[in-house]
């Protein structure tokens, strides 16, 4: 993970993409624009939140359509695309909330609990 102000961290993506390790890594961003903070996660190729959840779901015999994922940043987009019920936290930045996914309350307002109540316990009724 590489973290810091966006202008400091952003060049790392290009450097890694042009490096000899490019084919061996998976990059994902978490950006907190209001805090002037970015995180660039550097994982092994094929290693992501989505691949981990997909593997666990497959082992348990769970279809992607039966998975709910809750995310709030760019590093969650792949997971949200995998899940049959993608839910985005209200504090998610532009670019994460643009795919028409359901939106729940923020972290500070118990958004994950609200999503579980609405989409699992109450059969999709917010």
Secondary structure, DSSP 8 states (H G I E B T S, - for coil): -EEE-HHHHHHHHHHHHTSTTGGGEEEEEEEEGGGTEEEEEEEETT-SHHHHHHHHHHHHT--GGG-EEEE-SGGGHHHHHHSSEEEEETT--TTTSTT--EEE--GGGTHHHHHHIIIIITTT--
